[in-house]
Amino acid sequence: MPDYLQLLQDHCMILGTWDQSKVHVLPQWFWDRRIDLIDFRGDLRFFDPDSITFGFRIKVLTASHDMGAGTTGPAVIKRVWVHGPVFVGSGALLYNCELLPGSVVACGSVVRNMTVGTGEMVEGNPARVIKRFVNGQWQRVERQHNG
């Protein structure tokens, strides 16, 4: 295991074991940023990793627990797939999600149980689409109000 991964492991910032068959390469941005927590237990994939930009203190979770019986059940494997080019702002949490090319995650966002489409920008907790890249510029998405 590379020294930096060992350091993360020693400080409980890694869950599971780094499996090179699932995460073939950790791009330079991984080493340059202070990752808050990265979970290798589930299906973690970086497609075109050199075109992915992470901010600081990102959390990536790929497993949780089945709470269906009202108690903490066995671990359930989830996925986090990131297709470049993508930007993920500082403090974001990624869980059971897919980020398609050209997507942007605003800082502090909680992206869970969703696919962020090509050319979409999300923010918030839970994350929601706030802008789309159309005809060379970002356009605000009008929020739908129920009522």
Summary of the structure (lengths in Angstrom):
residues: 147
radius of gyration: 16.0
end to end distance: 53.8
largest distance: 54.3
contacts: 433
relative contact order: 0.12
helix: 11%
strand: 41%
